[in-house]
Amino acid sequence: MSEENQNAAPIRTTGGKLQVAGVVILAGGVVATVVGGWWGPALLFPGAVIFALGRFME
């Protein structure tokens, strides 16, 4: 990892942006599932994949 990447805030990297998007999608899926939305569980897998992709790109 270069020094530039080490000093940058995580949200300024592509991996950080993907992690945030994954967490938001996961949170929406959990809330929708608890409330009873039929589409809530359908958001859990894509949210987890996007989050994992962000962790991989770090």
PDB file with one MODEL, atoms N, CA, C and O in Angstrom:
MODEL        1
ATOM      1  N   MET A   1       0.850  -1.171   0.000  1.00  0.00           N
ATOM      2  CA  MET A   1       0.000   0.000   0.000  1.00  0.00           C
ATOM      3  C   MET A   1       0.897   1.236   0.000  1.00  0.00           C
ATOM      4  O   MET A   1       1.874   1.305   0.746  1.00  0.00           O
ATOM      5  N   SER A   2       0.562   2.193  -0.828  1.00  0.00           N
ATOM      6  CA  SER A   2       1.382   3.393  -0.908  1.00  0.00           C
ATOM      7  C   SER A   2       1.074   4.329   0.253  1.00  0.00           C
ATOM      8  O   SER A   2       0.059   4.184   0.934  1.00  0.00           O
ATOM      9  N   GLU A   3       1.964   5.287   0.464  1.00  0.00           N
ATOM     10  CA  GLU A   3       1.761   6.249   1.554  1.00  0.00           C
ATOM     11  C   GLU A   3       0.536   7.107   1.314  1.00  0.00           C
ATOM     12  O   GLU A   3      -0.124   7.527   2.264  1.00  0.00           O
ATOM     13  N   GLU A   4       0.221   7.374   0.041  1.00  0.00           N
ATOM     14  CA  GLU A   4      -0.967   8.168  -0.276  1.00  0.00           C
ATOM     15  C   GLU A   4      -2.227   7.496   0.245  1.00  0.00           C
ATOM     16  O   GLU A   4      -3.085   8.155   0.832  1.00  0.00           O
ATOM     17  N   ASN A   5      -2.344   6.203   0.037  1.00  0.00           N
ATOM     18  CA  ASN A   5      -3.526   5.467   0.482  1.00  0.00           C
ATOM     19  C   ASN A   5      -3.591   5.348   1.998  1.00  0.00           C
ATOM     20  O   ASN A   5      -4.683   5.320   2.566  1.00  0.00           O
ATOM     21  N   GLN A   6      -2.462   5.280   2.651  1.00  0.00           N
ATOM     22  CA  GLN A   6      -2.456   5.143   4.101  1.00  0.00           C
ATOM     23  C   GLN A   6      -2.920   6.422   4.782  1.00  0.00           C
ATOM     24  O   GLN A   6      -3.534   6.358   5.847  1.00  0.00           O
ATOM     25  N   ASN A   7      -2.644   7.577   4.197  1.00  0.00           N
ATOM     26  CA  ASN A   7      -3.005   8.845   4.808  1.00  0.00           C
ATOM     27  C   ASN A   7      -4.407   9.301   4.431  1.00  0.00           C
ATOM     28  O   ASN A   7      -4.947  10.198   5.080  1.00  0.00           O
ATOM     29  N   ALA A   8      -5.008   8.719   3.413  1.00  0.00           N
ATOM     30  CA  ALA A   8      -6.334   9.140   2.964  1.00  0.00           C
ATOM     31  C   ALA A   8      -7.404   8.569   3.890  1.00  0.00           C
ATOM     32  O   ALA A   8      -7.270   7.467   4.423  1.00  0.00           O
ATOM     33  N   ALA A   9      -8.461   9.344   4.065  1.00  0.00           N
ATOM     34  CA  ALA A   9      -9.604   8.855   4.840  1.00  0.00           C
ATOM     35  C   ALA A   9     -10.241   7.690   4.091  1.00  0.00           C
ATOM     36  O   ALA A   9     -10.259   7.694   2.860  1.00  0.00           O
ATOM     37  N   PRO A  10     -10.761   6.698   4.803  1.00  0.00           N
ATOM     38  CA  PRO A  10     -11.327   5.524   4.132  1.00  0.00           C
ATOM     39  C   PRO A  10     -12.432   5.855   3.124  1.00  0.00           C
ATOM     40  O   PRO A  10     -12.559   5.163   2.114  1.00  0.00           O
ATOM     41  N   ILE A  11     -13.231   6.891   3.373  1.00  0.00           N
ATOM     42  CA  ILE A  11     -14.325   7.206   2.475  1.00  0.00           C
ATOM     43  C   ILE A  11     -13.822   7.770   1.150  1.00  0.00           C
ATOM     44  O   ILE A  11     -14.566   7.798   0.170  1.00  0.00           O
ATOM     45  N   ARG A  12     -12.579   8.217   1.109  1.00  0.00           N
ATOM     46  CA  ARG A  12     -12.033   8.787  -0.134  1.00  0.00           C
ATOM     47  C   ARG A  12     -11.543   7.708  -1.096  1.00  0.00           C
ATOM     48  O   ARG A  12     -11.184   8.021  -2.231  1.00  0.00           O
ATOM     49  N   THR A  13     -11.519   6.472  -0.676  1.00  0.00           N
ATOM     50  CA  THR A  13     -11.104   5.387  -1.557  1.00  0.00           C
ATOM     51  C   THR A  13     -12.331   4.693  -2.128  1.00  0.00           C
ATOM     52  O   THR A  13     -13.422   4.773  -1.564  1.00  0.00           O
ATOM     53  N   THR A  14     -12.143   4.018  -3.242  1.00  0.00           N
ATOM     54  CA  THR A  14     -13.250   3.295  -3.859  1.00  0.00           C
ATOM     55  C   THR A  14     -13.748   2.186  -2.936  1.00  0.00           C
ATOM     56  O   THR A  14     -14.953   1.956  -2.825  1.00  0.00           O
ATOM     57  N   GLY A  15     -12.817   1.501  -2.275  1.00  0.00           N
ATOM     58  CA  GLY A  15     -13.212   0.441  -1.347  1.00  0.00           C
ATOM     59  C   GLY A  15     -14.038   0.974  -0.191  1.00  0.00           C
ATOM     60  O   GLY A  15     -14.999   0.334   0.235  1.00  0.00           O
ATOM     61  N   GLY A  16     -13.674   2.129   0.313  1.00  0.00           N
ATOM     62  CA  GLY A  16     -14.436   2.738   1.401  1.00  0.00           C
ATOM     63  C   GLY A  16     -15.835   3.127   0.973  1.00  0.00           C
ATOM     64  O   GLY A  16     -16.792   2.962   1.730  1.00  0.00           O
ATOM     65  N   LYS A  17     -15.955   3.646  -0.243  1.00  0.00           N
ATOM     66  CA  LYS A  17     -17.273   4.008  -0.755  1.00  0.00           C
ATOM     67  C   LYS A  17     -18.152   2.767  -0.921  1.00  0.00           C
ATOM     68  O   LYS A  17     -19.342   2.797  -0.608  1.00  0.00           O
ATOM     69  N   LEU A  18     -17.566   1.688  -1.410  1.00  0.00           N
ATOM     70  CA  LEU A  18     -18.331   0.448  -1.566  1.00  0.00           C
ATOM     71  C   LEU A  18     -18.743  -0.121  -0.210  1.00  0.00           C
ATOM     72  O   LEU A  18     -19.840  -0.660  -0.071  1.00  0.00           O
ATOM     73  N   GLN A  19     -17.876  -0.005   0.781  1.00  0.00           N
ATOM     74  CA  GLN A  19     -18.228  -0.482   2.112  1.00  0.00           C
ATOM     75  C   GLN A  19     -19.408   0.295   2.676  1.00  0.00           C
ATOM     76  O   GLN A  19     -20.325  -0.289   3.254  1.00  0.00           O
ATOM     77  N   VAL A  20     -19.384   1.602   2.508  1.00  0.00           N
ATOM     78  CA  VAL A  20     -20.486   2.430   3.009  1.00  0.00           C
ATOM     79  C   VAL A  20     -21.776   2.074   2.288  1.00  0.00           C
ATOM     80  O   VAL A  20     -22.825   1.951   2.921  1.00  0.00           O
ATOM     81  N   ALA A  21     -21.711   1.907   0.971  1.00  0.00           N
ATOM     82  CA  ALA A  21     -22.908   1.539   0.207  1.00  0.00           C
ATOM     83  C   ALA A  21     -23.437   0.180   0.666  1.00  0.00           C
ATOM     84  O   ALA A  21     -24.646  -0.004   0.800  1.00  0.00           O
ATOM     85  N   GLY A  22     -22.531  -0.770   0.905  1.00  0.00           N
ATOM     86  CA  GLY A  22     -22.950  -2.091   1.378  1.00  0.00           C
ATOM     87  C   GLY A  22     -23.618  -2.035   2.733  1.00  0.00           C
ATOM     88  O   GLY A  22     -24.623  -2.709   2.959  1.00  0.00           O
ATOM     89  N   VAL A  23     -23.074  -1.243   3.638  1.00  0.00           N
ATOM     90  CA  VAL A  23     -23.658  -1.118   4.973  1.00  0.00           C
ATOM     91  C   VAL A  23     -25.040  -0.470   4.895  1.00  0.00           C
ATOM     92  O   VAL A  23     -25.962  -0.890   5.594  1.00  0.00           O
ATOM     93  N   VAL A  24     -25.188   0.549   4.049  1.00  0.00           N
ATOM     94  CA  VAL A  24     -26.489   1.210   3.911  1.00  0.00           C
ATOM     95  C   VAL A  24     -27.524   0.250   3.335  1.00  0.00           C
ATOM     96  O   VAL A  24     -28.665   0.220   3.796  1.00  0.00           O
ATOM     97  N   ILE A  25     -27.136  -0.533   2.330  1.00  0.00           N
ATOM     98  CA  ILE A  25     -28.060  -1.503   1.735  1.00  0.00           C
ATOM     99  C   ILE A  25     -28.414  -2.589   2.748  1.00  0.00           C
ATOM    100  O   ILE A  25     -29.574  -2.988   2.854  1.00  0.00           O
ATOM    101  N   LEU A  26     -27.418  -3.067   3.489  1.00  0.00           N
ATOM    102  CA  LEU A  26     -27.688  -4.067   4.529  1.00  0.00           C
ATOM    103  C   LEU A  26     -28.631  -3.529   5.595  1.00  0.00           C
ATOM    104  O   LEU A  26     -29.562  -4.219   6.009  1.00  0.00           O
ATOM    105  N   ALA A  27     -28.395  -2.309   6.038  1.00  0.00           N
ATOM    106  CA  ALA A  27     -29.257  -1.714   7.061  1.00  0.00           C
ATOM    107  C   ALA A  27     -30.685  -1.564   6.547  1.00  0.00           C
ATOM    108  O   ALA A  27     -31.644  -1.844   7.266  1.00  0.00           O
ATOM    109  N   GLY A  28     -30.820  -1.124   5.301  1.00  0.00           N
ATOM    110  CA  GLY A  28     -32.152  -1.019   4.710  1.00  0.00           C
ATOM    111  C   GLY A  28     -32.840  -2.372   4.617  1.00  0.00           C
ATOM    112  O   GLY A  28     -34.041  -2.482   4.860  1.00  0.00           O
ATOM    113  N   GLY A  29     -32.084  -3.392   4.268  1.00  0.00           N
ATOM    114  CA  GLY A  29     -32.648  -4.740   4.189  1.00  0.00           C
ATOM    115  C   GLY A  29     -33.078  -5.268   5.543  1.00  0.00           C
ATOM    116  O   GLY A  29     -34.124  -5.907   5.656  1.00  0.00           O
ATOM    117  N   VAL A  30     -32.286  -5.010   6.570  1.00  0.00           N
ATOM    118  CA  VAL A  30     -32.635  -5.464   7.918  1.00  0.00           C
ATOM    119  C   VAL A  30     -33.882  -4.737   8.413  1.00  0.00           C
ATOM    120  O   VAL A  30     -34.787  -5.362   8.966  1.00  0.00           O
ATOM    121  N   VAL A  31     -33.933  -3.427   8.216  1.00  0.00           N
ATOM    122  CA  VAL A  31     -35.096  -2.651   8.646  1.00  0.00           C
ATOM    123  C   VAL A  31     -36.341  -3.116   7.901  1.00  0.00           C
ATOM    124  O   VAL A  31     -37.394  -3.304   8.510  1.00  0.00           O
ATOM    125  N   ALA A  32     -36.229  -3.301   6.603  1.00  0.00           N
ATOM    126  CA  ALA A  32     -37.381  -3.744   5.817  1.00  0.00           C
ATOM    127  C   ALA A  32     -37.836  -5.142   6.228  1.00  0.00           C
ATOM    128  O   ALA A  32     -39.034  -5.426   6.230  1.00  0.00           O
ATOM    129  N   THR A  33     -36.899  -6.008   6.572  1.00  0.00           N
ATOM    130  CA  THR A  33     -37.258  -7.356   7.009  1.00  0.00           C
ATOM    131  C   THR A  33     -37.991  -7.316   8.341  1.00  0.00           C
ATOM    132  O   THR A  33     -38.990  -8.011   8.524  1.00  0.00           O
ATOM    133  N   VAL A  34     -37.502  -6.514   9.263  1.00  0.00           N
ATOM    134  CA  VAL A  34     -38.131  -6.419  10.584  1.00  0.00           C
ATOM    135  C   VAL A  34     -39.529  -5.809  10.474  1.00  0.00           C
ATOM    136  O   VAL A  34     -40.454  -6.238  11.163  1.00  0.00           O
ATOM    137  N   VAL A  35     -39.677  -4.811   9.610  1.00  0.00           N
ATOM    138  CA  VAL A  35     -40.967  -4.139   9.443  1.00  0.00           C
ATOM    139  C   VAL A  35     -41.946  -5.035   8.694  1.00  0.00           C
ATOM    140  O   VAL A  35     -43.159  -4.879   8.836  1.00  0.00           O
ATOM    141  N   GLY A  36     -41.437  -5.963   7.905  1.00  0.00           N
ATOM    142  CA  GLY A  36     -42.311  -6.886   7.196  1.00  0.00           C
ATOM    143  C   GLY A  36     -42.336  -6.685   5.698  1.00  0.00           C
ATOM    144  O   GLY A  36     -43.202  -7.228   5.011  1.00  0.00           O
ATOM    145  N   GLY A  37     -41.403  -5.916   5.187  1.00  0.00           N
ATOM    146  CA  GLY A  37     -41.347  -5.713   3.738  1.00  0.00           C
ATOM    147  C   GLY A  37     -40.916  -6.984   3.032  1.00  0.00           C
ATOM    148  O   GLY A  37     -39.963  -7.640   3.453  1.00  0.00           O
ATOM    149  N   TRP A  38     -41.608  -7.332   1.966  1.00  0.00           N
ATOM    150  CA  TRP A  38     -41.281  -8.565   1.250  1.00  0.00           C
ATOM    151  C   TRP A  38     -39.940  -8.448   0.536  1.00  0.00           C
ATOM    152  O   TRP A  38     -39.313  -9.468   0.251  1.00  0.00           O
ATOM    153  N   TRP A  39     -39.484  -7.236   0.239  1.00  0.00           N
ATOM    154  CA  TRP A  39     -38.251  -7.033  -0.494  1.00  0.00           C
ATOM    155  C   TRP A  39     -37.040  -6.904   0.429  1.00  0.00           C
ATOM    156  O   TRP A  39     -35.911  -6.821  -0.055  1.00  0.00           O
ATOM    157  N   GLY A  40     -37.246  -6.887   1.727  1.00  0.00           N
ATOM    158  CA  GLY A  40     -36.136  -6.743   2.675  1.00  0.00           C
ATOM    159  C   GLY A  40     -35.083  -7.833   2.567  1.00  0.00           C
ATOM    160  O   GLY A  40     -33.896  -7.526   2.454  1.00  0.00           O
ATOM    161  N   PRO A  41     -35.491  -9.112   2.599  1.00  0.00           N
ATOM    162  CA  PRO A  41     -34.474 -10.168   2.482  1.00  0.00           C
ATOM    163  C   PRO A  41     -33.731 -10.158   1.144  1.00  0.00           C
ATOM    164  O   PRO A  41     -32.598 -10.630   1.051  1.00  0.00           O
ATOM    165  N   ALA A  42     -34.377  -9.620   0.120  1.00  0.00           N
ATOM    166  CA  ALA A  42     -33.722  -9.571  -1.191  1.00  0.00           C
ATOM    167  C   ALA A  42     -32.571  -8.573  -1.208  1.00  0.00           C
ATOM    168  O   ALA A  42     -31.733  -8.633  -2.108  1.00  0.00           O
ATOM    169  N   LEU A  43     -32.501  -7.664  -0.249  1.00  0.00           N
ATOM    170  CA  LEU A  43     -31.408  -6.694  -0.190  1.00  0.00           C
ATOM    171  C   LEU A  43     -30.212  -7.200   0.614  1.00  0.00           C
ATOM    172  O   LEU A  43     -29.118  -6.647   0.502  1.00  0.00           O
ATOM    173  N   LEU A  44     -30.400  -8.227   1.408  1.00  0.00           N
ATOM    174  CA  LEU A  44     -29.329  -8.670   2.300  1.00  0.00           C
ATOM    175  C   LEU A  44     -28.124  -9.228   1.532  1.00  0.00           C
ATOM    176  O   LEU A  44     -26.983  -8.869   1.824  1.00  0.00           O
ATOM    177  N   PHE A  45     -28.373 -10.097   0.562  1.00  0.00           N
ATOM    178  CA  PHE A  45     -27.249 -10.693  -0.169  1.00  0.00           C
ATOM    179  C   PHE A  45     -26.494  -9.661  -1.004  1.00  0.00           C
ATOM    180  O   PHE A  45     -25.267  -9.609  -0.916  1.00  0.00           O
ATOM    181  N   PRO A  46     -27.169  -8.833  -1.814  1.00  0.00           N
ATOM    182  CA  PRO A  46     -26.403  -7.820  -2.563  1.00  0.00           C
ATOM    183  C   PRO A  46     -25.644  -6.854  -1.651  1.00  0.00           C
ATOM    184  O   PRO A  46     -24.532  -6.438  -1.977  1.00  0.00           O
ATOM    185  N   GLY A  47     -26.236  -6.498  -0.515  1.00  0.00           N
ATOM    186  CA  GLY A  47     -25.550  -5.616   0.426  1.00  0.00           C
ATOM    187  C   GLY A  47     -24.281  -6.253   0.964  1.00  0.00           C
ATOM    188  O   GLY A  47     -23.249  -5.593   1.084  1.00  0.00           O
ATOM    189  N   ALA A  48     -24.360  -7.533   1.288  1.00  0.00           N
ATOM    190  CA  ALA A  48     -23.184  -8.242   1.799  1.00  0.00           C
ATOM    191  C   ALA A  48     -22.107  -8.358   0.723  1.00  0.00           C
ATOM    192  O   ALA A  48     -20.918  -8.230   1.016  1.00  0.00           O
ATOM    193  N   VAL A  49     -22.517  -8.595  -0.508  1.00  0.00           N
ATOM    194  CA  VAL A  49     -21.546  -8.716  -1.601  1.00  0.00           C
ATOM    195  C   VAL A  49     -20.848  -7.383  -1.850  1.00  0.00           C
ATOM    196  O   VAL A  49     -19.632  -7.346  -2.035  1.00  0.00           O
ATOM    197  N   ILE A  50     -21.603  -6.297  -1.857  1.00  0.00           N
ATOM    198  CA  ILE A  50     -21.004  -4.978  -2.085  1.00  0.00           C
ATOM    199  C   ILE A  50     -20.055  -4.621  -0.944  1.00  0.00           C
ATOM    200  O   ILE A  50     -18.978  -4.073  -1.181  1.00  0.00           O
ATOM    201  N   PHE A  51     -20.448  -4.930   0.292  1.00  0.00           N
ATOM    202  CA  PHE A  51     -19.564  -4.670   1.429  1.00  0.00           C
ATOM    203  C   PHE A  51     -18.276  -5.484   1.319  1.00  0.00           C
ATOM    204  O   PHE A  51     -17.186  -4.953   1.534  1.00  0.00           O
ATOM    205  N   ALA A  52     -18.397  -6.773   0.984  1.00  0.00           N
ATOM    206  CA  ALA A  52     -17.218  -7.625   0.858  1.00  0.00           C
ATOM    207  C   ALA A  52     -16.320  -7.162  -0.287  1.00  0.00           C
ATOM    208  O   ALA A  52     -15.095  -7.238  -0.183  1.00  0.00           O
ATOM    209  N   LEU A  53     -16.915  -6.686  -1.368  1.00  0.00           N
ATOM    210  CA  LEU A  53     -16.132  -6.167  -2.474  1.00  0.00           C
ATOM    211  C   LEU A  53     -15.339  -4.935  -2.034  1.00  0.00           C
ATOM    212  O   LEU A  53     -14.184  -4.758  -2.421  1.00  0.00           O
ATOM    213  N   GLY A  54     -15.960  -4.106  -1.236  1.00  0.00           N
ATOM    214  CA  GLY A  54     -15.249  -2.942  -0.708  1.00  0.00           C
ATOM    215  C   GLY A  54     -14.096  -3.331   0.191  1.00  0.00           C
ATOM    216  O   GLY A  54     -13.036  -2.707   0.143  1.00  0.00           O
ATOM    217  N   ARG A  55     -14.288  -4.363   1.018  1.00  0.00           N
ATOM    218  CA  ARG A  55     -13.193  -4.835   1.880  1.00  0.00           C
ATOM    219  C   ARG A  55     -12.056  -5.414   1.040  1.00  0.00           C
ATOM    220  O   ARG A  55     -10.882  -5.257   1.375  1.00  0.00           O
ATOM    221  N   PHE A  56     -12.419  -6.085  -0.055  1.00  0.00           N
ATOM    222  CA  PHE A  56     -11.428  -6.685  -0.922  1.00  0.00           C
ATOM    223  C   PHE A  56     -10.589  -5.624  -1.642  1.00  0.00           C
ATOM    224  O   PHE A  56      -9.400  -5.831  -1.886  1.00  0.00           O
ATOM    225  N   MET A  57     -11.211  -4.487  -1.981  1.00  0.00           N
ATOM    226  CA  MET A  57     -10.526  -3.442  -2.730  1.00  0.00           C
ATOM    227  C   MET A  57      -9.663  -2.539  -1.860  1.00  0.00           C
ATOM    228  O   MET A  57      -8.977  -1.668  -2.394  1.00  0.00           O
ATOM    229  N   GLU A  58      -9.670  -2.707  -0.568  1.00  0.00           N
ATOM    230  CA  GLU A  58      -8.862  -1.866   0.321  1.00  0.00           C
ATOM    231  C   GLU A  58      -7.404  -2.011   0.081  1.00  0.00           C
ATOM    232  O   GLU A  58      -6.601  -1.365   0.754  1.00  0.00           O
TER     233      GLU A  58
ENDMDL
END
